[in-house]
Amino acid sequence: MEALTLARPYARAAFELARANGTLNEWWQALSFAASVAQDPRVVALCNDPRVEPHQLAALHLPSDIATDAPFARFLDDLADHGRMPLLTELHALFDAYKRESESTLQVKVTSAMALDAEQTEQLKATLKRRFQRAIDIDAEVDPTLLAGVIIDTGEQVIDGSARGRLQRLASVLTH
């Protein structure tokens, strides 16, 4: 079964618990930490080691400022008991998506030929907010091969306003 499919019910349960307790940001931060720990190759090896007890794996993924009897610690214990610790990366991504949706925030990846300054970023945020009727978080990247312009990826829609994209479309039209 695909990791995303396996992670979905755990992510939904974590999200519902965090939302009910008003601790979405705290859970997001804790899951972020746990997911980064889970990506370490040494930790991956421990997850497959039969000598390592589930509670030891859970403790390894628990941020130091969270008590071992806290809801998040119990959640990690449940994951470890069911052999689901390797799903933490997918679980965090799903939790993040649920959190953004509940906050009506859209994560947008913007790739530009040159770095956007603060004013350009704010103008783009305002334009995208009007278009999508949601708050916007921008994840900016620079790709000089675009020549000019930007590519905006909302996860569901891609808007290619780059010079490279326009040249590719022109080349396609001329060759067909």
N, C-alpha and C positions, 0 to 999 in steps of 0.2 A: 504494500500500500504506500502511496506517495506521502512524503513527510508533511506536506502542507495539509493534506486530508487528515492525517493523524493529529496534527497540532491544532486544528481548528476548534474542536470542542474544549480543549484546555485553555486556549486563548480566549474563547467566549466566556468560559467560567471565570477566568482571572479578571477579565474586563468587567463582568457583571458584579463580582465581589468588590472590586476596587471602586466602581461607580456607586454602588450601594453604600459604601463606607466613606465616600468623598475623598478617596486617596488615589485617584487616577495618576497624578504626576509622580507620587511616591512609588507606585507599582511600576510605572513606565521606567523610572530610573533604576529600580531594582532589577527589572527584566533586562534592561540594557546591559547592566553589569553582568548578570548571569549569562546572557547570550555571548558577551565578549569572552568570558571565561570558557564557555562551551566550545569556542572556536580554536582554542589553544590546542595544538597537536598533542601535547603531553596529557591534557585533560581528556581528549578523545581516546587516547590509549587507556586511561584509567576507567573510562566508561565501559570498556570491553574487558576489563580485568576482573575475573571472578573473585579475586581476593579482596576487592574493595567493596565494602558494605554500602547499601543505598544511602543510609544516613550520612556516611562520609562524603559521598558525592554531593548530596544536598548541601552539606556544610561548606564544601569547597566553592559552591556557586552563590552562597549567601553573602551579601555585602556586610561588612564588619559593623555597620551601625544599626543592623536589624537584629532584634532578639530572636533566639532560637525557638521561642514559642509564639512568635508573631504569625499572622495569617500568611504572609509571604513565605516564611520558613516552612510552615505546614504544607503550603502548595508545592514547594520544592521537594519536600519529603514524599508527597504523593507522586510527583513526576518520577522521582528516583525509584520508588517502590514498584512502579509499573514499567520501568526501563525506558522512560521517555525523555531523559536528560538531553540526548542528542537533538531533540526537537526545539531546543530553546531559541535558536536563531529564527526559525520559522514562526514560533510562538510569539516572539518579540515583534516581528514584522506584522503579524496579524493584530496583535494588541495595539500596536501603533496605528494601524489603519482604522480599527474600531474607535480608538481615542480621537483621531482626527475627524472621523465622521461625526462623532457625538459633539464635537466642538465646531462642526461645520467648517473645518479647515481643510484646504486642498494642498497637498504637497506637490510642487511643480519643479521639475528639473529643467533648468534653463542653461543651454549650452550656447556660448557666444564666441565670436572670433577674437574678441578682446575682453578683458575684465570689465564688468559693469561697475560704475561708481555708485555711490549711495543714492544719488538723485535718480539715476536711470533705473536702479532697482526699485525704488519707491514708485516711480511712474509706471513701471511694468506691473508691480503689485496692484496698483489702483486700477489699471486697465483690466487685468485678469479678474480682479474682484468684481468689477461691473459685469464682465462677460459670464462668469461662472456663479455669481451670487453667493460667494463663499469667501471666508478669510483665506489668505494665500500665504504659504510658507515657501520661500524660494531656496532651492539647492542649486547654486551657480557653479558652472564649470567653464573652463576656457579650452577651446579647440581651434588653434590657428588655421587648420585646414578648411574651416568654413569660409574663409576669405573675408566675409562681412555678414552682418545680420545675426539672427538667433534661431535656435530650434527650441521650442517649448514642448515639453512632454508632461502631460498631466497623469499619465498612467492609463488613461482611457482614450486620449486624443493626442496626436502629435501635430504641431503647427510648425512647418519648416519655412522660415523666412530668411534662410541663409542664401548667400550668393552661390555657394556650391550647389545647394538644392535647386535653385533656379536654373543654373547652367546644366544640371543633369536632366531637368525636365525639358529644357530647350533641346538638348542633344537627343532625347528620346523622341520628341516631336519631329525633328529633322530626319531621323533615321527610319521613321515609320510612315 
